[in-house]
Amino acid sequence: IIGEGWLPTTDPIKSADDAIEAALKEAGIPEKKVDAIGVTGHGRELVSEHVKADLSLEEVSVVSKGAALLSKRHKGDATVIDIGGMNNKLILMRDGIANTFNLGGICGGSSGRFLEVASHRLDVDISELGQLAMKSKAKKGEEFELSSYCMVFGIQSLVVALASGVKREGVAAAACRSVAEQVYENQIQEMEIRPPVIFVGGVSLVEGVKREFEDMLGVDIIVPPYSQYAGAVGIATLVSGV
């Protein structure tokens, strides 16, 4: 990876242009030096047409490719957990290729968006939420729990807890646990996990969520370098023909 641009999506076209500009600037190359462009994710049809993409693919095969490359797990079985801003993916792969997957996240309460809103309420940046959650020292069975998995009622429960004197780190841990529990109950329990487990997507950077998955699954979770870029790395690899 020689250049990157990671920005919130507002207008899809403008956001894509801004991200490309940022990546080119960091890489120190002009746009004419780009050999090929690949697009994936939500809005890919719109963006593909705009940037005249050479390849546009759905996320499951792309994320699998990126996760295998970043974690250096090209051979044998592996499981990929990808929690995005809008939906979640659980992918079983063999030799870096997806062979079974499960999509979830109908409710925003199990998404990265919920953690963004929770961070705002806790007055921390989303990048600091995981570290705050890791400071919680509550014993098993004594942790604070959000009263609802629903995004709206979950945030309401969070606000009430803070007003009642629950420590911020305990509330942060509860938010991370809520997301992990929903993915576990709605997706992971429906499939047979094949270690190693690779965690990618923006939420993989939230340490508190990783810890909750490790406690639930009883295995070490791999969060590879550049885990938030698994989709981009996957599509870049595929479009380049590597």
Secondary structure as GFF3:
##gff-version 3
##sequence-region A 1 242
A	DSSP	alpha_helix	12	27	.	.	.	ID=ss1
A	DSSP	three_ten_helix	31	33	.	.	.	ID=ss2
A	DSSP	beta_strand	38	40	.	.	.	ID=ss3
A	DSSP	alpha_helix	44	51	.	.	.	ID=ss4
A	DSSP	beta_strand	55	57	.	.	.	ID=ss5
A	DSSP	alpha_helix	59	71	.	.	.	ID=ss6
A	DSSP	beta_strand	77	83	.	.	.	ID=ss7
A	DSSP	beta_strand	88	94	.	.	.	ID=ss8
A	DSSP	beta_strand	97	104	.	.	.	ID=ss9
A	DSSP	three_ten_helix	108	110	.	.	.	ID=ss10
A	DSSP	alpha_helix	112	121	.	.	.	ID=ss11
A	DSSP	alpha_helix	126	134	.	.	.	ID=ss12
A	DSSP	alpha_helix	151	163	.	.	.	ID=ss13
A	DSSP	alpha_helix	168	186	.	.	.	ID=ss14
A	DSSP	three_ten_helix	188	190	.	.	.	ID=ss15
A	DSSP	beta_strand	197	200	.	.	.	ID=ss16
A	DSSP	three_ten_helix	202	205	.	.	.	ID=ss17
A	DSSP	alpha_helix	207	217	.	.	.	ID=ss18
A	DSSP	beta_strand	221	222	.	.	.	ID=ss19
A	DSSP	three_ten_helix	227	229	.	.	.	ID=ss20
A	DSSP	alpha_helix	230	240	.	.	.	ID=ss21
###
